[in-house]
Amino acid sequence: MNNQNSLSLATLRSCIMIAVAVIVLCSMAVSCASTGERFDEGETSTPDSPTFVDKTPKLIDIYTVSDSDTVYICTGKASKRFHASDTCEGIMQCTKKILSMTRADAEKRHRTFCHKCYRDSLE
Ligand SMILES: [Zn+2]
């Protein structure tokens, strides 16, 4: 009885070992196959995605700006824009004071979107 028990245990263990080995081999094969597919997909989608992503990240879509968002204006008489950042090259030319305020306040001062800070996604 004891011998039979240990024998069947040993068989069970070797069965489990084989099953584990098969599962590992299968998952390796599957991951290899899927990375191959992903590589192919990546190759086909590479031409448009990086160029498309590179163009947009700095510019904020004007339709995502709310009235309470902070913007920056130059108090000089010639300046007619408001900016998303006080380091925009448009506002760096300001010889007067740079003020931060909400977009609503900037529009009350008849300021419009700086084209170096913002983009119109519908244009
Ligand atoms: Zn700007």
Boltz pocket constraint, residues with backbone or C-beta under 6 A from the ligand:
constraints:
  - pocket:
      binder: B
      contacts: [[A, 82], [A, 83], [A, 84], [A, 85], [A, 88], [A, 89], [A, 90], [A, 91], [A, 114], [A, 115], [A, 116], [A, 117], [A, 118]]
      max_distance: 6.0
